[in-house]
Amino acid sequence: MSSYPNMSYCMCENTLSALGQVMEAMREEGPMFLRELNRDEKRAYQELFNMCESFLTAAEELETMAEEEEYHDGQPDESQEWESFDPDC
């Protein structure tokens, strides 16, 4: 992770701030935002767009995996606890 521009402990905060700056400029400038981008910035804009789509997909997958891990945390869920319940104990 040493080649990345943000330290791992604050990369989401820093990226959120930077993306917020882009979003603010897009809202303020409207269509002029795209017209005023130079060639390199247009390429970066398209890559950012694609990365945002990939981020959404990866984030959804990651959240699903985390939820499944929580569900299967090694502890019996309530239905498993009652399944082995013996009322005659």
C-alpha positions in Angstrom: 0.0 0.0 0.0 3.0 2.3 0.1 2.5 3.5 -3.5 -0.9 5.0 -2.7 -1.4 8.7 -2.1 -3.3 8.2 1.2 -2.3 6.6 4.4 -4.5 3.5 5.0 -6.0 4.8 8.2 -7.5 7.9 6.5 -7.9 6.9 2.8 -11.7 6.8 2.9 -11.9 10.2 4.6 -9.4 11.8 2.2 -11.0 10.3 -0.8 -14.4 11.4 0.3 -13.2 14.9 0.7 -11.6 14.9 -2.8 -14.7 13.4 -4.4 -16.8 16.0 -2.6 -14.6 18.7 -4.2 -15.3 17.2 -7.7 -19.0 16.9 -7.0 -19.2 20.5 -5.8 -17.5 21.7 -9.0 -19.9 19.6 -11.1 -22.9 21.0 -9.4 -21.6 24.6 -9.6 -20.4 24.6 -13.1 -22.9 22.3 -14.7 -22.1 21.3 -18.3 -19.2 23.7 -18.4 -17.4 21.4 -16.0 -16.9 18.8 -18.7 -16.2 21.3 -21.5 -13.4 22.9 -19.5 -11.5 19.7 -18.8 -8.3 19.2 -20.7 -7.5 15.9 -22.4 -5.8 14.4 -19.3 -8.6 15.5 -17.0 -11.2 14.1 -19.3 -9.4 10.8 -19.3 -9.2 10.9 -15.5 -12.8 11.9 -15.2 -13.8 8.8 -17.3 -11.5 6.6 -15.2 -13.1 8.0 -12.0 -16.5 7.3 -13.4 -15.6 3.7 -14.1 -13.9 3.3 -10.7 -17.0 4.6 -8.9 -19.1 2.0 -10.7 -16.5 -0.7 -9.7 -16.5 0.7 -6.1 -20.2 0.3 -5.8 -20.1 -3.3 -7.0 -17.2 -4.2 -4.7 -18.7 -2.4 -1.7 -22.0 -4.3 -2.2 -20.1 -7.6 -2.4 -18.0 -6.8 0.6 -21.0 -5.8 2.7 -22.7 -9.1 1.7 -19.6 -11.1 2.8 -19.4 -9.2 6.1 -23.1 -9.8 6.8 -22.6 -13.5 6.0 -19.7 -13.7 8.4 -21.7 -12.0 11.1 -24.5 -14.5 10.5 -22.1 -17.4 10.6 -20.0 -16.2 13.5 -19.7 -19.6 15.1 -22.5 -18.9 17.6 -25.8 -20.8 17.2 -28.6 -18.6 16.0 -31.9 -18.6 17.9 -33.5 -21.3 15.8 -30.5 -23.6 16.4 -30.7 -23.0 20.1 -34.3 -24.0 20.3 -33.9 -26.9 18.0 -31.9 -28.8 20.6 -34.0 -27.6 23.5 -35.4 -30.3 25.7 -38.3 -29.1 27.8 -38.1 -32.2 30.0 -34.6 -31.1 31.4 
